[in-house]
Each structure stands twice: as C-alpha cells, then as structure tokens.
Amino acid sequence: MKKYLLILFLFILSSFYLSGQDPQFTQFYANKLYLAPSFAGAVQQDRVSLVYRNQWPSLPGTFVSYAFSYDHFFSNFNSGIGVLILRDLAGSGNLSTTNFGVQYSYDIKINNWWHVRPGIHFLYTQTGLDFDKLLWNDQISVGGTTSTTEQRPGLETKGDVDFSSSALVYSDKHWFGFSVDHMLKPKNSLYGNDFTVPLKVSLFGGTQVIRKGRLLNPIDESLSLAFLFKTQDQISQLDLGLYWFKSPLMLGVWYRGIPVINKEKVGDAVAFLTGYKIENFSIGYSYDFTISRLLSSTGGAHEISLIYEFKTSRSKKKRHMIPCPEF
C-alpha cells in the first residue's frame, strides 16, 4: 500500500508546473467523469448524469456550463467506460468550449480493504466565438453603435485533440486520487497563434467520519469530510467540504479559497448544497455565496444536478463502491 501512495505522491510533484482555467463545478461528485476518468464505471452498472451551472448571473455576459455523462461497468473485465460531453459559454460573444470524450478505467483489488482505479480520457475539444455579438470601443458613439475596424479572427471555431489521466485509491471509508488534464496541450487560438491550453492538476480525497449501514447495502446515514485542490497556470484553488447524509436527504457546505497563501483574502466563496436521493434517482442544488471583494457584484452561482442509475442486466452481485458523496 505504501508503494502505491509513494508513486501517487511523486506523480503529483512532477506535474506542478502549469499555466489558465477550466470550467469548474461545485457539485463535482455529481459530475465525477469531469473530475477524473477513474470514476468511469464506478457504479453498480449504468449511470446518466446531467449538470447545469450558472456562474455570476448578475454580471453581463454570464458564465454558463453544461455537462452530460454516461458510464457503464463491465463486471467480467473489472472495467468501466464513460462518455462525457461538456459545453461552456462565457461572455456576450458566446466564447464557447465544447468537449466530447470517451473514458476507460480499470479496478485493481490490492487486498481486502483497498482498491486502485487508474483511468484515461481521450477527447476532442473545440473553441468557438460569435464575432458579430461582440461590442468594441470603436463601435460606441453618440448616435448608437457603428461597424468596427477590429480584425476578425482567422477562424470562428478551432478544434484539437486532448488526453487526461488519473488514479484513485479507495477503501470502504476513504478515497484519495488525482487527475492530470490537457496532457497534449491542445491549441485553441482562433488567430492561429501557438497558445495552448495549460496543464491542470487536481488532487482530491476524503473520509467518512460516521457511517451507518452495511458495507454492500445502501448507506442509511453518513458524515463525510472532503477536499479538492486544483492548480492551473498561476492559479491554485482549494475546496474544503462537509457532507451529512440521512436517507433520503443530503446537506453540505464548502469553503473555497487559500487564505494562508492569499493573506489579503478571506476566501472566494462558501457553497451550500442540498440533495435528495430516492431509489436510483438523485437531484441536487448548490449555491455559491461570494465572500471576496466581488460580494456585491456577481450574484453568486447556481448549480443543478440530476443523476439516474439503472441496470441493463439481471445480475444481483454487489460491488465494493467508492464511498465519496453523490454531489
């Protein structure tokens, strides 16, 4: 077990030189395939997830993100596959990022307590811009807007291929993992420049402090502590969270920020989550309350998630599941 943890730690250290920012989700455990491809197939059999996020709605040209995923577990091969589609829109010019990818993970049983799940993600990513919706300073006049002299980009869409990888170590009460995104550093400049999407490293984990219910049966009640650390380019972010689940209700709270490093800031936001799980269906809502200097300007962020789990075969075999929260 120590050998696997040492490899995990060295891999993280070797990846810490980075460079911009991807879309983020508060309910990242409702959007597991976006967090790490190791979660592909980490379900009894089949799962469909939908996530919608509206960030800073009080600002003009808001940031809106959509995610759809489907994954399936092949018990005969200890393998999971997944499909992830992500659509992100920003600003009045509809600057967009669209990703379509496929994922694979493999579950390795180390002993009776611990499992390891490596995962990979191949995807096609496309950046787009609606130039006609942009408003430039030379268009503003007393009589209204006029045509602009700004040069159009050489392309209005730009696509490239990308690759991500991850690893996850878990037991019946603990989970720790990492993911490395944009390993191929895809180019997304509409003007034909050599700008590439910077590498992103995510480190996540948690533990169930309280757990009531049998190991292979649905949990009746649990209290979980969790964290997510992300770094990309010169930007780092730490999320610390607490989940309480009492079937069928879930409540959670997250703190986002690194006040020890950023001494002038108390943090970025505090997020409040609530979820409801009945049989195979889960629905969650979260609100990010801004606590930085942008407190009076952004309107926070709203996020909604829908998850449906189902079976396509009659197998009654129960599997050792990752104990992380649903949302």
C-alpha positions as CSV (number, residue, x, y, z in Angstrom):
1,M,0.0,0.0,0.0
2,K,2.9,2.4,0.8
3,K,4.4,1.8,-2.6
4,Y,1.2,2.9,-4.4
5,L,0.9,6.0,-2.3
6,L,4.5,6.9,-2.9
7,I,4.0,6.6,-6.7
8,L,0.9,8.8,-6.4
9,F,2.8,11.5,-4.5
10,L,5.8,11.6,-6.9
11,F,3.5,11.8,-9.9
12,I,1.7,14.8,-8.4
13,L,5.0,16.6,-7.6
14,S,6.3,16.0,-11.2
15,S,3.2,17.8,-12.6
16,F,3.1,21.1,-10.7
17,Y,4.5,23.5,-13.4
18,L,1.3,24.8,-15.0
19,S,-0.2,27.7,-16.9
20,G,-5.3,29.5,-17.4
21,Q,-8.5,28.0,-16.1
22,D,-11.1,25.3,-17.0
23,P,-14.8,25.5,-16.1
24,Q,-15.4,24.4,-12.5
25,F,-18.4,22.8,-10.8
26,T,-19.3,23.0,-7.1
27,Q,-21.1,19.6,-7.2
28,F,-18.0,17.8,-8.7
29,Y,-19.1,14.5,-7.2
30,A,-22.3,14.7,-9.2
31,N,-20.0,15.3,-12.3
32,K,-17.5,12.6,-11.5
33,L,-16.3,11.9,-15.0
34,Y,-15.3,15.6,-15.3
35,L,-13.4,15.3,-12.1
36,A,-11.4,12.2,-13.1
37,P,-11.7,9.4,-15.6
38,S,-11.0,6.9,-12.8
39,F,-14.7,7.3,-11.9
40,A,-15.9,5.9,-15.2
41,G,-17.9,2.8,-14.4
42,A,-17.6,3.4,-10.6
43,V,-21.3,2.4,-10.3
44,Q,-23.2,-0.9,-9.9
45,Q,-24.0,-0.9,-13.6
46,D,-25.2,2.2,-15.5
47,R,-25.4,5.9,-14.7
48,V,-26.5,9.0,-16.5
49,S,-25.6,12.5,-15.1
50,L,-26.7,16.0,-16.1
51,V,-25.2,19.1,-14.5
52,Y,-26.1,22.8,-15.2
53,R,-24.1,25.8,-13.7
54,N,-24.9,29.5,-14.0
55,Q,-22.0,31.5,-12.5
56,W,-22.1,35.2,-11.6
57,P,-25.6,35.8,-13.1
58,S,-25.6,39.5,-12.0
59,L,-22.8,40.3,-14.4
60,P,-23.4,40.9,-18.1
61,G,-22.2,38.0,-20.3
62,T,-22.6,35.4,-17.6
63,F,-20.7,32.1,-17.5
64,V,-22.9,29.0,-18.2
65,S,-21.7,25.4,-18.2
66,Y,-23.5,22.2,-19.1
67,A,-22.2,18.6,-18.7
68,F,-23.7,15.3,-19.7
69,S,-22.1,11.9,-19.0
70,Y,-22.9,8.2,-19.2
71,D,-20.9,5.4,-17.8
72,H,-21.1,1.6,-17.5
73,F,-19.3,-1.1,-15.6
74,F,-18.3,-4.4,-17.2
75,S,-18.1,-6.8,-14.3
76,N,-16.4,-9.6,-16.3
77,F,-13.5,-7.3,-17.1
78,N,-13.3,-5.1,-13.9
79,S,-13.5,-2.2,-16.3
80,G,-15.6,0.9,-16.7
81,I,-16.3,3.1,-19.8
82,G,-17.7,6.5,-20.0
83,V,-18.8,9.3,-22.3
84,L,-18.5,12.9,-21.3
85,I,-19.9,16.0,-23.2
86,L,-19.1,19.4,-21.8
87,R,-20.3,22.8,-23.1
88,D,-19.1,26.1,-21.6
89,L,-20.3,29.6,-22.7
90,A,-18.7,32.8,-21.5
91,G,-19.4,36.5,-22.2
92,S,-21.6,38.3,-24.7
93,G,-19.7,37.0,-27.6
94,N,-20.6,33.4,-26.7
95,L,-16.9,32.4,-26.3
96,S,-17.5,28.6,-26.1
97,T,-15.6,25.5,-25.3
98,T,-17.1,22.1,-26.3
99,N,-15.5,18.8,-25.3
100,F,-16.5,15.3,-26.4
101,G,-14.6,12.4,-25.0
102,V,-14.5,8.7,-24.1
103,Q,-13.1,7.3,-20.9
104,Y,-11.8,4.0,-19.6
105,S,-10.9,2.8,-16.1
106,Y,-9.8,-0.5,-14.5
107,D,-10.4,-1.6,-10.9
108,I,-7.5,-3.3,-9.2
109,K,-8.0,-5.0,-5.9
110,I,-4.9,-4.7,-3.7
111,N,-6.2,-6.5,-0.7
112,N,-9.5,-7.0,1.2
113,W,-9.6,-3.3,2.1
114,W,-8.0,-1.2,-0.7
115,H,-8.6,-0.8,-4.4
116,V,-6.8,1.2,-7.1
117,R,-8.5,2.6,-10.2
118,P,-6.3,4.1,-13.0
119,G,-8.2,6.0,-15.7
120,I,-7.7,7.6,-19.1
121,H,-9.7,10.1,-21.1
122,F,-9.4,10.8,-24.9
123,L,-11.3,13.8,-26.1
124,Y,-11.9,16.3,-28.9
125,T,-12.0,19.9,-27.8
126,Q,-13.3,22.9,-29.8
127,T,-13.2,26.6,-29.1
128,G,-15.7,28.9,-30.8
129,L,-16.6,32.6,-30.9
130,D,-19.6,34.6,-32.3
131,F,-17.7,37.7,-33.5
132,D,-20.9,39.5,-34.6
133,K,-22.1,39.6,-31.0
134,L,-19.0,41.4,-29.7
135,L,-19.1,45.2,-29.0
136,W,-15.9,47.0,-29.4
137,N,-15.0,50.5,-28.1
138,D,-14.8,52.0,-31.7
139,Q,-18.5,51.0,-32.2
140,I,-19.7,53.2,-29.4
141,S,-20.9,56.7,-30.5
142,V,-23.4,59.3,-29.6
143,G,-25.8,58.2,-32.3
144,G,-25.5,54.5,-31.4
145,T,-23.3,51.6,-32.4
146,T,-21.4,51.6,-35.7
147,S,-19.3,49.0,-37.5
148,T,-15.9,48.0,-36.1
149,T,-12.4,48.1,-37.5
150,E,-11.3,45.2,-35.3
151,Q,-9.8,42.3,-37.3
152,R,-11.9,39.1,-37.3
153,P,-10.1,36.0,-36.2
154,G,-8.8,33.7,-38.9
155,L,-11.3,31.1,-37.6
156,E,-14.5,31.2,-35.7
157,T,-14.0,27.6,-34.4
158,K,-10.8,25.8,-33.6
159,G,-10.6,22.1,-32.7
160,D,-7.8,19.8,-31.4
161,V,-7.4,16.5,-29.6
162,D,-6.5,16.1,-25.9
163,F,-5.8,13.5,-23.3
164,S,-6.2,13.2,-19.5
165,S,-5.2,10.5,-17.0
166,S,-6.0,9.8,-13.3
167,A,-5.6,7.4,-10.5
168,L,-7.8,6.7,-7.5
169,V,-7.2,4.7,-4.3
170,Y,-10.1,3.8,-2.1
171,S,-11.4,1.6,0.7
172,D,-14.8,1.3,2.3
173,K,-14.4,4.7,4.2
174,H,-11.6,6.6,2.5
175,W,-10.7,7.8,-1.0
176,F,-7.8,9.7,-2.5
177,G,-6.9,10.5,-6.1
178,F,-5.5,12.8,-8.7
179,S,-6.1,13.7,-12.3
180,V,-3.9,15.5,-14.9
181,D,-5.8,17.3,-17.7
182,H,-4.6,18.7,-21.0
183,M,-1.6,16.4,-21.3
184,L,-1.5,17.0,-25.1
185,K,-1.7,20.8,-24.5
186,P,-4.2,21.4,-27.3
187,K,-4.1,24.6,-29.3
188,N,-7.2,26.8,-29.2
189,S,-6.2,30.1,-30.7
190,L,-8.7,31.4,-33.3
191,Y,-6.0,33.7,-34.7
192,G,-3.6,30.8,-35.5
193,N,-1.2,31.6,-32.6
194,D,0.7,28.9,-30.7
195,F,-1.3,29.4,-27.5
196,T,-2.1,26.1,-25.8
197,V,-4.4,25.1,-23.0
198,P,-2.2,24.8,-19.9
199,L,-1.9,21.6,-17.9
200,K,-4.2,21.2,-14.9
201,V,-3.6,19.0,-11.9
202,S,-6.4,18.1,-9.4
203,L,-5.8,16.4,-6.1
204,F,-8.9,15.2,-4.2
205,G,-10.0,12.9,-1.4
206,G,-12.0,12.4,1.7
207,T,-13.2,10.2,4.5
208,Q,-16.4,9.0,6.1
209,V,-16.3,10.1,9.8
210,I,-19.6,8.5,10.5
211,R,-21.2,5.6,8.6
212,K,-24.3,3.7,9.4
213,G,-25.4,0.8,7.2
214,R,-23.9,-2.4,5.9
215,L,-20.9,-2.3,3.6
216,L,-22.6,-3.6,0.4
217,N,-26.0,-2.2,1.2
218,P,-27.3,1.4,0.8
219,I,-26.0,3.7,3.5
220,D,-28.6,5.0,5.9
221,E,-26.6,7.8,7.4
222,S,-23.1,9.2,6.9
223,L,-20.9,12.3,7.7
224,S,-18.0,12.9,5.3
225,L,-15.1,15.3,5.1
226,A,-13.7,16.0,1.6
227,F,-11.2,18.3,-0.2
228,L,-10.3,19.3,-3.8
229,F,-7.1,21.1,-4.7
230,K,-6.6,22.4,-8.3
231,T,-3.8,24.2,-9.9
232,Q,-3.5,25.5,-13.5
233,D,-1.2,28.1,-14.8
234,Q,-0.5,30.5,-11.9
235,I,-3.9,29.9,-10.3
236,S,-4.5,27.5,-7.4
237,Q,-7.7,26.7,-5.6
238,L,-8.6,24.7,-2.5
239,D,-12.1,23.5,-1.6
240,L,-12.9,22.0,1.8
241,G,-16.3,20.4,2.4
242,L,-18.5,18.7,4.8
243,Y,-21.4,16.4,3.8
244,W,-24.2,15.0,6.0
245,F,-26.5,12.3,4.5
246,K,-29.6,10.9,6.3
247,S,-31.5,8.9,3.7
248,P,-33.0,10.4,1.5
249,L,-31.7,13.9,2.3
250,M,-28.2,15.3,1.9
251,L,-26.8,18.6,3.2
252,G,-23.4,20.0,2.6
253,V,-21.2,23.1,2.9
254,W,-18.0,24.0,1.1
255,Y,-15.3,26.7,1.6
256,R,-13.3,27.8,-1.4
257,G,-10.1,29.7,-1.0
258,I,-6.5,29.6,0.3
259,P,-6.2,32.4,2.9
260,V,-2.9,31.2,4.2
261,I,-1.3,31.9,0.8
262,N,-3.6,34.9,-0.1
263,K,-3.4,36.8,3.1
264,E,-5.4,39.7,1.8
265,K,-8.4,37.5,1.0
266,V,-10.7,35.6,3.4
267,G,-11.6,33.3,0.5
268,D,-13.5,33.2,-2.7
269,A,-16.9,31.6,-1.8
270,V,-18.9,29.5,0.6
271,A,-21.1,27.0,-1.1
272,F,-24.3,25.4,0.3
273,L,-25.6,22.1,-1.1
274,T,-28.7,20.1,-0.7
275,G,-29.7,16.9,-2.4
276,Y,-32.4,14.3,-2.4
277,K,-31.9,10.6,-3.3
278,I,-34.7,8.2,-3.8
279,E,-34.0,4.7,-5.1
280,N,-32.0,5.2,-8.3
281,F,-32.6,8.9,-8.8
282,S,-30.8,11.9,-7.2
283,I,-31.3,15.6,-7.6
284,G,-29.0,18.3,-6.1
285,Y,-28.9,22.0,-5.9
286,S,-26.0,24.3,-4.7
287,Y,-25.5,28.0,-4.3
288,D,-22.1,29.7,-4.2
289,F,-22.1,32.7,-1.9
290,T,-19.3,35.0,-2.8
291,I,-17.2,36.3,0.1
292,S,-14.4,38.0,-1.8
293,R,-14.4,41.7,-2.9
294,L,-16.8,40.7,-5.6
295,L,-19.5,40.1,-3.0
296,S,-21.9,42.8,-4.2
297,S,-21.4,42.3,-8.0
298,T,-21.6,38.6,-9.0
299,G,-24.9,37.2,-7.7
300,G,-23.0,34.0,-6.7
301,A,-23.5,30.8,-8.7
302,H,-26.4,28.4,-9.1
303,E,-25.9,24.7,-9.9
304,I,-28.3,21.8,-10.5
305,S,-27.5,18.2,-11.0
306,L,-29.6,15.1,-12.0
307,I,-28.3,11.5,-11.7
308,Y,-30.1,8.3,-12.7
309,E,-28.6,4.9,-12.1
310,F,-30.1,1.8,-13.6
311,K,-29.3,-1.8,-14.6
312,T,-29.3,-3.4,-18.0
313,S,-28.8,-7.0,-16.8
314,R,-30.2,-9.1,-14.1
315,S,-27.0,-9.5,-12.2
316,K,-27.6,-9.3,-8.4
317,K,-23.9,-9.2,-7.4
318,K,-23.0,-6.2,-5.2
319,R,-19.6,-4.5,-5.7
320,H,-17.3,-2.6,-3.4
321,M,-18.2,1.0,-4.1
322,I,-16.2,4.3,-3.7
323,P,-17.5,6.0,-0.5
324,C,-17.4,9.5,-1.9
325,P,-20.6,11.6,-1.8
326,E,-23.3,11.8,-4.5
327,F,-23.0,15.6,-5.1
